[in-house]
Amino acid sequence: MKLRLISVGGKMPSWVEAGFREYRDRFPASMPLDLVEIPLGERGKRDAARAMEQEGRRMLKAISADAHVVALDVSGKAYNTEGLAQRLEHWRQQGRDVALLIGGPDGLTAECRHRANEQWSLSPLTLPHMLVRIIVAEQLYRAWTVLQNHPYHRC
């Protein structure tokens, strides 16, 4: 199973790239975590909807046809660490790759949310999408360590 983080936004600050890379590199070869960056849509003063549509179309094209899709959305289901570990194991047992969608400044389009098999909420807070990359990578790694009975998750 491959985990594929599909995120709107490019050219992140070096601390974001380093933070994501830190956790990505900890995953085993049997469960790699990849990042697909979707360019921001062109935004003007009144073009947020058009920009979202551009991002949504690009995001949908980046999802493989047989992937299990998880939309990161504030209205999604919140998990504690053990609950996320159970979801990760469930995804692994399905034998499909998992695509996790992170929207841009205006969120995900309705089409992206509709394509998702489930929605996951990291927090009721609004988080910057660049920070979400790191949080998702760390939380997925933590969930994997729970499944491996590795001491990391108790740190």
Phi, psi and omega in degrees: 000135175251140172259129183233111178271114181253111190231136176284136177118144178231188177034070179277156174301155184301328180293329177289313179300317180294318180296314178296313182301322180305315181277322178305317184288347179276342182291146179287161179299333181284349179215068182289151175247117180248154177243130173243118180265128178258125180300144174300144173289159180287122182247137170236191182298328184236017188251022182300318181296318179295319179297316178300318179299318178299313180298317181298316178298316179296320181295314180298324178293333182278352181269127176290151187302325185260010182288148169274122188254130178239118178269130174276114186209140183301334180273001181284185180279134177268143180235146165274178185301314181294322178295320177293322177299320178295320178296317179300317178295320177300314179298318180299318181291337177291336179075018179246155171290156181242128175251122179253124187258126175242118181285175179271204184302332181255008177091199181262149175287163177300324180296321178293317179295324179292324179291335183292141174279336178200164179237139182237129176254124176283329186188155172286350177284154171276121182250145176295135186300332179290326178287328180301324178305313182290316181299315180297314180300315181294317182292324175293319177297316179300316178299318178299319180294328175298314180296332181267002184056038180272143184288351183309314189293348179263003180292000000 
